[in-house]
Amino acid sequence: YEAWFDIAPTDTGLRVATNCVRHGVPLVGRLLDDAARGAEHVPATPQDLRGRRWFGRGAPHGGRLPWDMPARRVVDLVRAATYAPFPSPWGWPTSSLGGRDVEVRRVRPTGEVADAPPGAVGHARPEGVPVAAGDEWVLVERVRVDGEPAEAAEVLPAGMQLVSQQL
């Protein structure tokens, strides 16, 4: 049994999870109805094992934010961890800056080519702080440090370098 649905570029992890439930519950109902009629009524679909991938339950990249990824993937990773108003089951993608962990809670693409190494912090703007991804700048709009929300401009000074590895 399968169901397909589109994932929009603005969908959060919570939105995708609720869509999975909304589309999946009727499938479970169909399975139970078919199983009640006998095992031969439950369809078996061969799978191409060469195309399979396993992601596991843990946070992608061990919960760290790899700035060397393309900007679109950085934005998508942060969005995938967003379950507001509920806690994220993965936590938030995190980077280190000056020995402190910074949880990155909201970013958006800028479409501007990055002219600095991945993780480089640019000059703050009214709407956020640009950080270089692998190909473009992303605008960091919300962060948390030591479990508390913080202004991105106060936490991410220009010229500093966010690192993916835990220090």
Protein Blocks (a to p, Z undefined) as FASTA:
>chain_A
ZZdddddfkbcfklmmmmmmmmmmmmmmmmmmmmmnojklpccddddfklgccebjbdeh
hlpacfkbcfklmmmmmmmmpccfbdcfkbpadddeehiacddfbdcdehiacfbdehia
cdddfkbccdddfkbccddfbdceehiacdfklmmcghiacdfbdZZ
